[in-house]
Amino acid sequence: MAKKQSKRILKIILIMASISSLFFVPWILLRLLLTPLPDTVQEQVNDAIGYGLDGMIVYVDQAGKPPEFYAAGWQDRKNKIPANPKALFRIASISKLYVAVAVAKLVNDNQLSLDKTLADYMPELVGRIENADKITLRMMVQHRSGIPNYTDFPGFWVNDYSKNTKESLDLVLDTPADFKPDKKYRYSNTNYLLIGEILDKTLGYSHHQFIKKEVLMPLGLNDTYSLLSEVNLDDVMSGYAVDYEPDLKPNDFVSPAGSMVATAQDVGIFLRALNDGSLLNDKEQAIYTSIYVYEHTGLLPGYSSIAKYHKDIDAVVVQFVNTSGGYSWNVSEKINNRIVKILKRRK
């Protein structure tokens, strides 16, 4: 009897906790949570714009079906240009997947070693970056180096440090490490800025060229670029921040940590090839699997992106949103989850 009563009390406590937690959920997210799932992806994309997003692009590549393109909202809010599902987009940290692929290829070719240290590759940083003699390339790829993230430094975006890799790196020089090498995981864009420098030094030319030759060209990715400066800005989706009127599209970000520009379809083709083994040979794939992930998100002022392969339904889903700030990222993630649920339901 006492056991049953205890269970009843526990159940009441859990229900009360669930109800009380609703008071801490922003209304916009609660409304999304309570809204019934629509029947189609396009309906969901259309509905997303009602949650404070300026524009959205979704690309779906599901096995056995032709590629699907969806868009809603604005490509250019000021000029009232509708979102174009084949527009170029600033993919931000999704760029790290391409850089990690380059690392895997060069490790396989014995041009790089995952166990060599930052001091081995860039001796000039000894004494400027703490633990440079203990931080390996592997740790940097995996965000286990302890090197501080330069984009977290106050004034990074305001002072336009994003347009100059040297100024970005200078922010972390002579600062304490976040933790001892390989003791924790902490995402740091500085890792990939340094990896880009190591790649350039090893190759003797820009790693952008290497990625184009070894990754983009073999896959026929003609709408993927390493830098914003390589494209016509008119072809790029505008970017907006909550409570900030100007278009953020021209604000460049040149670090290998997130500099690339691409269409959703090109990102989808790349992600499919990375996951199905058609991009890398067996040895390269084994190396890649040991060092990095097979999906990614991206965030820049005015832009957010999600690129994932869903094995259970054999589908790649790429989602671009040209709004940042406020609850836009939370909304974007929940919309993405709902789109995947729609795909699973229709399978």
FENZI-V600290 format. One record per residue. N is the residue number from 1. SS is DSSP state (hx for helix, st for strand, lp for the rest). PHI is phi in radians with two decimals (* if undefined). Layout:
((N;SS;PHI) (N;SS;PHI))
This chain:
((1;lp;*) (2;hx;-1.14) (3;hx;-1.15) (4;hx;-1.11) (5;hx;-1.14) (6;hx;-1.09) (7;hx;-1.11) (8;hx;-1.13) (9;hx;-1.12) (10;hx;-1.08) (11;hx;-1.11) (12;hx;-1.09) (13;hx;-1.07) (14;hx;-1.13) (15;hx;-1.11) (16;hx;-1.10) (17;hx;-1.12) (18;hx;-1.12) (19;hx;-1.13) (20;hx;-1.14) (21;hx;-1.14) (22;hx;-1.11) (23;hx;-1.22) (24;hx;-1.79) (25;lp;-1.64) (26;lp;-0.94) (27;hx;-0.99) (28;hx;-1.10) (29;hx;-1.34) (30;hx;-1.12) (31;hx;-1.07) (32;hx;-1.14) (33;hx;-1.10) (34;hx;-1.56) (35;lp;-1.36) (36;lp;-1.03) (37;lp;-1.20) (38;lp;-1.24) (39;lp;-1.42) (40;lp;-2.21) (41;hx;-1.10) (42;hx;-1.07) (43;hx;-1.07) (44;hx;-1.18) (45;hx;-1.11) (46;hx;-1.05) (47;hx;-1.14) (48;hx;-1.04) (49;hx;-1.13) (50;hx;-1.31) (51;hx;-1.92) (52;lp;1.56) (53;lp;-1.63) (54;lp;-1.32) (55;st;-2.72) (56;st;-2.52) (57;st;-2.21) (58;st;-2.33) (59;st;-2.10) (60;st;-2.18) (61;st;-2.13) (62;st;-1.91) (63;lp;-0.92) (64;lp;1.49) (65;lp;-2.25) (66;lp;-1.18) (67;lp;-0.98) (68;st;-2.08) (69;st;-2.15) (70;st;-2.34) (71;st;-2.72) (72;st;-2.76) (73;st;1.41) (74;st;-1.90) (75;st;-1.38) (76;st;-2.44) (77;lp;-1.15) (78;lp;-1.12) (79;lp;-1.66) (80;lp;0.97) (81;st;-1.67) (82;st;-1.12) (83;lp;-1.02) (84;lp;-1.95) (85;lp;-1.10) (86;lp;-1.91) (87;lp;-1.28) (88;st;-1.30) (89;st;-2.52) (90;st;-1.44) (91;lp;-1.47) (92;hx;0.94) (93;hx;-1.25) (94;hx;-1.03) (95;hx;-0.96) (96;hx;-1.09) (97;hx;-1.08) (98;hx;-1.19) (99;hx;-1.15) (100;hx;-1.12) (101;hx;-1.09) (102;hx;-1.05) (103;hx;-1.07) (104;hx;-1.03) (105;hx;-1.13) (106;hx;-1.29) (107;hx;-1.15) (108;hx;-1.09) (109;lp;-1.50) (110;lp;1.08) (111;lp;-1.57) (112;lp;-2.28) (113;lp;-2.19) (114;lp;-1.16) (115;lp;-1.68) (116;lp;-1.31) (117;st;-1.67) (118;hx;-1.02) (119;hx;-1.12) (120;hx;-1.13) (121;hx;-1.44) (122;lp;-2.39) (123;hx;-1.02) (124;hx;-1.14) (125;hx;-1.65) (126;st;-1.11) (127;lp;1.52) (128;lp;-1.79) (129;st;-2.05) (130;lp;-1.06) (131;lp;1.21) (132;lp;-0.99) (133;lp;-1.44) (134;lp;-2.05) (135;lp;-1.45) (136;st;-1.62) (137;hx;-1.03) (138;hx;-1.00) (139;hx;-1.10) (140;hx;-1.18) (141;hx;-1.04) (142;lp;-1.60) (143;lp;1.04) (144;lp;-2.13) (145;lp;-1.50) (146;lp;1.49) (147;lp;-1.31) (148;lp;-1.02) (149;lp;-1.53) (150;hx;-1.14) (151;hx;-1.27) (152;hx;-1.48) (153;lp;-1.28) (154;lp;-0.95) (155;lp;1.48) (156;lp;-0.97) (157;lp;-1.36) (158;lp;-1.08) (159;lp;-1.57) (160;lp;1.06) (161;hx;-1.13) (162;hx;-1.14) (163;hx;-1.63) (164;lp;-2.59) (165;hx;-1.17) (166;hx;-1.13) (167;hx;-1.11) (168;hx;-1.10) (169;hx;-1.14) (170;hx;-1.00) (171;lp;-1.10) (172;lp;-1.78) (173;lp;-1.13) (174;lp;1.12) (175;lp;-1.93) (176;lp;-1.14) (177;lp;-1.17) (178;lp;-1.25) (179;lp;-2.93) (180;lp;-1.21) (181;lp;-0.91) (182;lp;1.21) (183;lp;-1.59) (184;lp;-2.56) (185;lp;-1.91) (186;lp;-2.60) (187;lp;-1.06) (188;lp;-2.51) (189;hx;-1.11) (190;hx;-1.05) (191;hx;-0.94) (192;hx;-1.42) (193;hx;-1.07) (194;hx;-1.18) (195;hx;-1.08) (196;hx;-1.03) (197;hx;-1.11) (198;hx;-1.13) (199;hx;-1.07) (200;hx;-1.05) (201;hx;-1.16) (202;hx;-1.21) (203;hx;-1.29) (204;lp;1.48) (205;lp;-2.71) (206;lp;-1.13) (207;hx;-1.12) (208;hx;-1.06) (209;hx;-1.14) (210;hx;-1.09) (211;hx;-1.09) (212;hx;-1.09) (213;hx;-1.26) (214;hx;-1.65) (215;hx;-2.13) (216;hx;-1.23) (217;hx;-1.12) (218;hx;-1.03) (219;hx;-1.62) (220;lp;1.20) (221;lp;-1.56) (222;lp;-1.48) (223;lp;-2.04) (224;st;-2.22) (225;st;-2.34) (226;lp;-1.34) (227;lp;-2.41) (228;hx;-1.08) (229;hx;-1.16) (230;hx;-1.49) (231;lp;-2.10) (232;lp;-1.40) (233;hx;-1.01) (234;hx;-1.13) (235;hx;-1.55) (236;st;-1.73) (237;lp;-1.10) (238;lp;-1.12) (239;lp;-2.17) (240;st;-2.34) (241;st;-2.01) (242;lp;-1.03) (243;lp;1.11) (244;st;-2.46) (245;lp;-1.33) (246;lp;-1.05) (247;lp;-1.29) (248;lp;-1.59) (249;lp;-0.94) (250;lp;-1.27) (251;lp;-1.24) (252;lp;-1.36) (253;lp;-2.49) (254;lp;-1.75) (255;lp;-1.22) (256;lp;-1.01) (257;lp;-1.18) (258;lp;3.14) (259;lp;-1.61) (260;lp;-1.38) (261;st;-2.24) (262;st;-2.81) (263;lp;-1.49) (264;hx;-1.07) (265;hx;-1.12) (266;hx;-1.08) (267;hx;-1.10) (268;hx;-1.12) (269;hx;-1.12) (270;hx;-1.05) (271;hx;-1.13) (272;hx;-1.05) (273;hx;-1.15) (274;hx;-1.14) (275;hx;-1.44) (276;hx;-1.61) (277;lp;1.52) (278;lp;-1.49) (279;lp;-1.49) (280;lp;-1.97) (281;lp;-1.34) (282;hx;-1.03) (283;hx;-1.20) (284;hx;-1.09) (285;hx;-1.11) (286;hx;-1.11) (287;hx;-1.13) (288;hx;-1.03) (289;hx;-1.02) (290;hx;-1.38) (291;hx;-2.10) (292;lp;-2.58) (293;lp;-1.62) (294;lp;-1.96) (295;lp;-2.65) (296;st;-2.81) (297;st;-2.08) (298;st;-2.52) (299;st;-2.43) (300;st;-2.43) (301;lp;-0.94) (302;lp;1.65) (303;st;-2.51) (304;st;-2.46) (305;st;-2.55) (306;st;-2.38) (307;st;-2.31) (308;st;-2.43) (309;st;-1.86) (310;st;-1.86) (311;hx;-1.08) (312;hx;-1.11) (313;hx;-2.08) (314;lp;0.83) (315;st;-2.37) (316;st;-1.72) (317;st;-2.19) (318;st;-2.05) (319;st;-2.25) (320;st;-2.02) (321;st;-2.29) (322;lp;-1.73) (323;st;-2.46) (324;st;-2.30) (325;lp;1.57) (326;lp;1.01) (327;lp;-1.81) (328;hx;-1.06) (329;hx;-1.20) (330;hx;-1.06) (331;hx;-1.10) (332;hx;-1.02) (333;hx;-1.09) (334;hx;-1.20) (335;hx;-1.10) (336;hx;-1.07) (337;hx;-1.08) (338;hx;-1.21) (339;hx;-1.10) (340;hx;-1.10) (341;hx;-1.09) (342;hx;-1.10) (343;hx;-1.11) (344;hx;-1.19) (345;hx;-1.19) (346;hx;-1.50) (347;lp;-1.09))
